[in-house]
Amino acid sequence: MKLAILFGSNSNEHEVSIVSASSIIEVLDKQKYDITPIYLDKHNRFYKWLELVDNIKTMPIGEKPNKLLEIENIIQYLKTFDLVFLMVHGKNGEDGVLASIFDFFKIKYIGHDVLSSTVSMDKILAKQILEYHDIKVAPYLCFYKYQKGYVYLDQVISFNEVMEEIDHKLNYPLFVKPSRSGSSVGISKVENKKDLKKALIKALKVDNRLLIEEMVEGQELECGLLETHNKVIASSIGEVLASDKFYSYKAKYQDKNSQTIIPADINEEIKKDIQNTAIKIFKILNLHGFSRCDFFLTSDFEIVFNEINTIPGFTSISMYPRLFENINIDFKKLLDIIIEEAK
């Protein structure tokens, strides 16, 4: 099979995408797949990575591929492959932009369709849809930047009024999040009103749609999902113990003091409830192939949805492959299943 691995782009998760793609290339069976790495730089120019795939190992975060050859007619070139593995995290990847182009030009790819990707990437939309289906979420407010004001419910209000609404209607500590971003980029934990303005401005640099939600006290848990033979299976449950105030970009990829516990220390009944809830969410959002669903478990054993990742990290420390390793599906087998399902 001729398989292209597409990664990079102008996403704010560019560096993570490189690590994930190089990890995948290192693990894939070179006898089974004819692999071509295709790198998107931060200007969204496409390059063939000329390094021998046998020599490609998992790259440290911040390192970029060299030995690049720019591809002139990318659409025609991509049509020469049996399958393109989309490993572009965040903007232009998880949001469905590339999927829409590939669908239009009938290029076969590994990833979710346009609508599912767009909805799942948008934390506000996903939360609203899942809340409608009785999935428990944290109390939240959402605002959209509109010209010189901010849309809140059915009115346009000022930045100061946004702050007042948040301060009056939600309880601290809060999380301020760009609605359409991943890897915790642009997210802040806010302890009081004094820190709120700075957090809102930081998030607005990433997205004009903002989600503000109350912090949920409890275990931070993650569950991998994998579609195979017309059914969705759930992985083991893992727990995140962040070294930072929350599981920030730094805590995920740069701080070795962050820990993950696989399997999480929870009873079998709760584990089954989380797995079933994750599968339900996967189906509600009409996802296909693979995803990772994140939850909080409160001291009252309430399962609270946090977010869904449609292109989760595939780095050496990423939870998604490690969660499946815990149920005897190793990284290589996991990739084989994902590729087989997309054929």
C-alpha positions as CSV (number, residue, x, y, z in Angstrom):
1,M,0.0,0.0,0.0
2,K,1.2,3.5,-0.9
3,L,0.7,5.5,2.3
4,A,1.4,9.2,2.8
5,I,1.8,10.7,6.3
6,L,0.7,14.3,6.2
7,F,1.8,16.5,9.1
8,G,2.7,20.0,10.2
9,S,0.7,23.0,8.9
10,N,0.2,26.5,10.3
11,S,-1.6,25.1,13.3
12,N,-0.5,26.2,16.8
13,E,0.2,22.5,17.3
14,H,2.7,22.3,14.5
15,E,5.5,20.9,16.7
16,V,3.3,18.2,18.2
17,S,2.2,17.1,14.8
18,I,5.8,16.5,13.8
19,V,6.5,14.4,16.8
20,S,3.3,12.4,16.3
21,A,4.0,11.8,12.6
22,S,7.6,10.8,13.2
23,S,6.5,8.3,15.9
24,I,4.0,6.8,13.5
25,I,6.6,6.4,10.8
26,E,9.1,4.8,13.2
27,V,6.5,2.2,14.3
28,L,4.8,1.4,10.9
29,D,5.7,-1.9,9.2
30,K,8.0,-0.9,6.3
31,Q,7.4,-4.2,4.6
32,K,3.7,-3.7,4.6
33,Y,3.5,0.0,3.7
34,D,5.3,2.1,1.1
35,I,5.5,5.2,3.3
36,T,6.0,8.8,2.1
37,P,6.2,11.6,4.7
38,I,4.7,14.9,3.5
39,Y,5.5,18.0,5.6
40,L,3.4,21.1,5.6
41,D,5.4,24.1,6.8
42,K,3.9,27.1,8.7
43,H,3.1,28.8,5.5
44,N,1.2,25.7,4.4
45,R,3.6,24.8,1.6
46,F,3.8,21.0,1.0
47,Y,7.2,19.2,1.0
48,K,8.3,15.7,0.5
49,W,10.5,14.7,3.3
50,L,13.4,12.9,1.6
51,E,14.9,11.2,4.7
52,L,14.9,7.4,4.3
53,V,11.9,6.2,6.3
54,D,14.0,3.5,7.9
55,N,16.1,6.3,9.4
56,I,13.2,8.3,10.8
57,K,12.8,8.1,14.6
58,T,10.5,9.9,17.0
59,M,11.7,13.5,16.9
60,P,12.0,15.7,20.1
61,I,9.5,18.5,20.3
62,G,10.8,21.6,18.5
63,E,12.9,19.7,16.0
64,K,11.8,20.0,12.3
65,P,12.5,17.8,9.3
66,N,15.2,18.7,6.8
67,K,16.0,17.3,3.4
68,L,12.8,18.7,2.0
69,L,11.6,18.9,-1.6
70,E,8.7,21.2,-2.4
71,I,5.8,19.6,-4.1
72,E,4.4,21.6,-7.0
73,N,1.0,20.0,-7.8
74,I,0.0,18.7,-4.4
75,I,-3.5,17.5,-5.5
76,Q,-2.2,15.4,-8.3
77,Y,0.6,14.1,-6.2
78,L,-1.7,13.0,-3.3
79,K,-4.0,11.2,-5.8
80,T,-1.1,8.8,-6.5
81,F,-1.4,7.3,-3.0
82,D,-3.8,4.6,-1.8
83,L,-4.3,6.5,1.5
84,V,-3.3,9.7,3.2
85,F,-2.9,9.6,7.0
86,L,-3.9,13.0,8.3
87,M,-1.7,13.7,11.4
88,V,-2.3,17.5,11.5
89,H,-3.4,18.4,15.0
90,G,-5.6,21.4,15.6
91,K,-6.3,24.0,12.9
92,N,-6.5,22.8,9.3
93,G,-6.5,19.2,10.6
94,E,-8.9,18.3,13.3
95,D,-11.3,21.1,12.2
96,G,-12.2,19.4,8.9
97,V,-10.5,21.9,6.5
98,L,-8.2,19.3,5.0
99,A,-10.9,16.7,5.0
100,S,-13.1,19.0,2.9
101,I,-10.4,19.5,0.3
102,F,-9.7,15.7,0.2
103,D,-13.4,14.9,-0.1
104,F,-13.8,17.4,-3.0
105,F,-10.9,16.0,-4.9
106,K,-11.8,12.4,-4.0
107,I,-8.5,11.7,-2.2
108,K,-8.8,8.8,0.3
109,Y,-7.7,9.7,3.8
110,I,-7.5,8.5,7.4
111,G,-9.6,10.9,9.5
112,H,-13.1,12.0,10.3
113,D,-15.5,13.6,7.8
114,V,-15.9,17.4,7.6
115,L,-19.0,17.9,9.7
116,S,-17.9,15.5,12.5
117,S,-14.4,17.1,12.6
118,T,-15.8,20.7,12.7
119,V,-18.3,20.0,15.5
120,S,-15.9,18.0,17.6
121,M,-13.1,20.5,17.3
122,D,-15.4,23.3,18.4
123,K,-15.6,22.8,22.2
124,I,-18.8,25.0,22.4
125,L,-20.7,23.1,19.7
126,A,-19.6,19.7,21.0
127,K,-20.7,20.7,24.6
128,Q,-24.1,22.0,23.4
129,I,-24.8,18.9,21.4
130,L,-23.7,16.4,24.1
131,E,-25.6,18.4,26.8
132,Y,-28.7,18.0,24.7
133,H,-28.1,14.2,24.7
134,D,-27.9,14.2,28.6
135,I,-24.1,14.0,28.8
136,K,-23.0,15.8,31.9
137,V,-20.7,18.9,31.3
138,A,-19.2,21.5,33.6
139,P,-21.2,24.8,34.1
140,Y,-20.1,27.2,31.3
141,L,-20.7,30.4,29.4
142,C,-19.6,31.1,25.8
143,F,-18.9,34.3,23.9
144,Y,-18.2,35.1,20.2
145,K,-16.1,38.1,19.1
146,Y,-18.3,40.2,16.7
147,Q,-17.0,43.4,15.2
148,K,-16.3,45.6,18.2
149,G,-18.4,43.6,20.6
150,Y,-19.1,40.0,21.8
151,V,-22.2,37.9,21.1
152,Y,-23.7,36.5,24.3
153,L,-27.0,34.7,24.0
154,D,-29.0,37.0,21.7
155,Q,-27.2,40.3,22.3
156,V,-23.9,42.0,21.6
157,I,-22.1,43.2,24.7
158,S,-18.8,44.9,25.5
159,F,-15.6,43.3,26.8
160,N,-16.3,44.7,30.3
161,E,-19.8,43.3,30.2
162,V,-18.4,39.9,29.2
163,M,-16.2,40.0,32.4
164,E,-19.2,41.0,34.5
165,E,-21.4,38.1,33.2
166,I,-18.6,35.6,33.9
167,D,-17.9,37.0,37.3
168,H,-21.6,36.9,38.3
169,K,-22.7,33.6,36.8
170,L,-19.8,31.3,37.3
171,N,-17.8,30.2,40.4
172,Y,-14.0,30.4,40.5
173,P,-11.7,28.8,39.7
174,L,-12.5,28.9,36.0
175,F,-10.9,27.8,32.8
176,V,-10.9,30.2,29.9
177,K,-10.5,28.3,26.6
178,P,-10.3,29.1,22.9
179,S,-13.2,27.0,21.5
180,R,-11.3,25.7,18.5
181,S,-7.8,24.8,19.7
182,G,-6.0,21.7,21.0
183,S,-3.0,20.6,23.2
184,S,-4.2,23.2,25.8
185,V,-2.9,26.1,23.7
186,G,-4.4,29.4,24.8
187,I,-6.0,27.9,27.9
188,S,-5.8,29.6,31.3
189,K,-6.8,28.7,34.8
190,V,-8.4,31.7,36.5
191,E,-8.6,32.0,40.3
192,N,-10.3,35.4,40.6
193,K,-11.7,38.3,38.6
194,K,-8.3,40.1,38.6
195,D,-6.8,37.4,36.4
196,L,-9.8,37.1,34.1
197,K,-9.0,39.9,31.7
198,K,-5.5,38.6,30.9
199,A,-6.9,35.0,30.3
200,L,-9.6,36.3,28.0
201,I,-7.1,38.3,25.9
202,K,-4.8,35.3,25.7
203,A,-7.5,33.0,24.5
204,L,-8.7,35.6,21.9
205,K,-5.3,35.5,20.3
206,V,-6.1,31.9,19.4
207,D,-9.8,32.0,18.6
208,N,-12.7,34.5,18.4
209,R,-15.0,31.9,20.1
210,L,-14.4,31.6,23.9
211,L,-15.6,28.9,26.3
212,I,-15.4,29.7,30.0
213,E,-16.2,26.9,32.4
214,E,-16.1,26.1,36.1
215,M,-13.3,23.9,37.3
216,V,-14.4,20.3,38.1
217,E,-12.8,18.9,41.1
218,G,-11.9,15.3,40.6
219,Q,-9.7,12.8,38.7
220,E,-8.8,13.7,35.1
221,L,-9.4,10.6,33.1
222,E,-9.0,9.7,29.4
223,C,-10.4,6.9,27.3
224,G,-9.3,5.9,23.8
225,L,-11.8,4.8,21.1
226,L,-11.2,2.6,18.1
227,E,-13.6,1.5,15.3
228,T,-13.0,-2.0,14.1
229,H,-15.2,-4.5,12.3
230,N,-18.2,-2.3,12.5
231,K,-18.1,-1.7,16.2
232,V,-16.5,0.8,18.5
233,I,-14.2,-0.4,21.3
234,A,-13.0,1.5,24.3
235,S,-9.5,1.3,25.7
236,S,-8.4,1.1,29.3
237,I,-8.9,4.3,31.3
238,G,-5.9,6.4,32.1
239,E,-5.5,9.1,34.8
240,V,-3.5,12.4,34.2
241,L,-1.5,13.8,37.1
242,A,-0.4,17.2,35.8
243,S,2.7,18.9,37.1
244,D,1.3,22.3,36.3
245,K,-1.9,24.0,37.6
246,F,-3.7,22.0,34.9
247,Y,-2.7,19.7,32.0
248,S,-1.2,22.6,30.0
249,Y,0.9,22.4,26.8
250,K,4.1,22.6,28.9
251,A,2.8,19.8,31.3
252,K,1.9,17.6,28.3
253,Y,5.0,17.9,26.2
254,Q,7.9,19.6,28.1
255,D,7.6,18.8,31.8
256,K,8.8,15.3,32.8
257,N,7.1,15.6,36.2
258,S,3.7,15.1,34.7
259,Q,2.5,11.6,35.2
260,T,-0.1,9.3,33.7
261,I,-1.5,6.2,35.5
262,I,-2.6,3.4,33.3
263,P,-5.0,1.8,34.2
264,A,-6.5,4.5,36.5
265,D,-7.3,3.6,40.0
266,I,-11.1,3.3,39.7
267,N,-13.5,0.5,40.3
268,E,-14.7,-1.8,37.5
269,E,-18.3,-0.3,37.5
270,I,-17.1,3.2,37.0
271,K,-14.6,2.1,34.4
272,K,-17.5,0.5,32.4
273,D,-19.6,3.6,32.8
274,I,-16.8,5.8,31.4
275,Q,-16.2,3.5,28.5
276,N,-19.9,3.3,27.6
277,T,-20.2,7.1,27.9
278,A,-17.2,7.6,25.6
279,I,-18.6,5.2,23.0
280,K,-22.0,7.0,23.2
281,I,-20.2,10.3,22.6
282,F,-18.3,8.9,19.6
283,K,-21.6,7.8,18.1
284,I,-23.5,11.0,18.9
285,L,-20.8,13.0,17.1
286,N,-20.8,10.6,14.2
287,L,-17.1,9.9,14.5
288,H,-15.2,7.1,12.7
289,G,-11.8,5.5,13.0
290,F,-10.3,6.7,16.3
291,S,-10.5,9.4,18.9
292,R,-9.8,10.0,22.6
293,C,-12.4,11.2,25.0
294,D,-11.5,13.1,28.2
295,F,-13.6,13.2,31.4
296,F,-13.5,14.3,35.1
297,L,-14.7,11.9,37.8
298,T,-15.9,13.8,40.9
299,S,-15.7,12.6,44.5
300,D,-19.5,11.7,44.1
301,F,-18.6,9.4,41.2
302,E,-20.2,11.8,38.7
303,I,-18.7,11.5,35.2
304,V,-18.3,14.9,33.6
305,F,-17.3,15.3,29.9
306,N,-14.3,17.5,29.2
307,E,-13.5,17.2,25.5
308,I,-13.1,14.9,22.5
309,N,-9.9,14.7,20.5
310,T,-10.4,13.5,16.9
311,I,-6.7,13.4,16.1
312,P,-5.1,12.6,19.5
313,G,-1.4,12.7,20.0
314,F,0.7,9.8,18.7
315,T,3.9,10.7,20.5
316,S,5.9,8.3,22.6
317,I,4.3,9.7,25.8
318,S,0.8,10.2,24.3
319,M,-2.1,8.6,26.2
320,Y,-4.0,7.2,23.1
321,P,-1.5,4.5,22.0
322,R,-0.6,3.7,25.6
323,L,-4.2,3.2,26.6
324,F,-4.6,0.5,23.9
325,E,-1.3,-1.1,24.8
326,N,-2.9,-1.7,28.2
327,I,-5.5,-3.9,26.6
328,N,-3.0,-5.8,24.4
329,I,-3.3,-3.7,21.3
330,D,0.3,-2.5,20.7
331,F,1.2,0.6,18.7
332,K,1.9,-1.2,15.5
333,K,-1.3,-3.3,15.7
334,L,-3.3,-0.1,16.5
335,L,-2.0,1.6,13.4
336,D,-2.7,-1.4,11.3
337,I,-6.4,-1.4,12.5
338,I,-6.8,2.3,11.8
339,I,-5.4,1.9,8.3
340,E,-7.4,-1.2,7.6
341,E,-10.6,0.6,8.7
342,A,-10.0,3.5,6.4
343,K,-9.3,1.4,3.2
